[in-house]
Amino acid sequence: MEEQLLKEELINVYDVYIKGFKNNDMELINSIINFPIAILKDGEIAMLNRYPINPKQLKIEKEWDHSTDWKFEITAISKKNAHINASAIRRKQNGDYIEKVSAFYGFAKLKGKWKMCSLSEIIS
């Protein structure tokens, strides 16, 4: 029962992240992140004091309109840490394929709130 409540809390936090992405709202995205955040991308590891992805800019650069084929799974959770795997296909307005994005998120419960502490992303 406790695990289910923890998962529900975490899903609510991740939904804030998704809402921020959909609305190009960096303030909303930043509200669920613990800085510095650890980023693993293209074989490089960095600790950043700002989130490295700007949804508005990404949408313009890639002509990204919407995503399909969403997959989301909390693969592990405890009272203090959690792992999320998520993936989707990014598409143009006409439905054409842009790319598949797969991400691993590490969350920690800090001062009673779930915060994203790490991100690893693979785009193919």
Secondary structure, 3 states (H helix, E strand, C coil): CHHHHHHHHHHHHHHHHHHHHHCCCHHHHHCCEEEEEEEEECCEEEEECCCCCCHHHHHHHHCCCEEEEEEEEEEEECCCEEEEEEEEEEECCCCCEEEEEEEEEEEEEECCEEEEEEEEEEEC
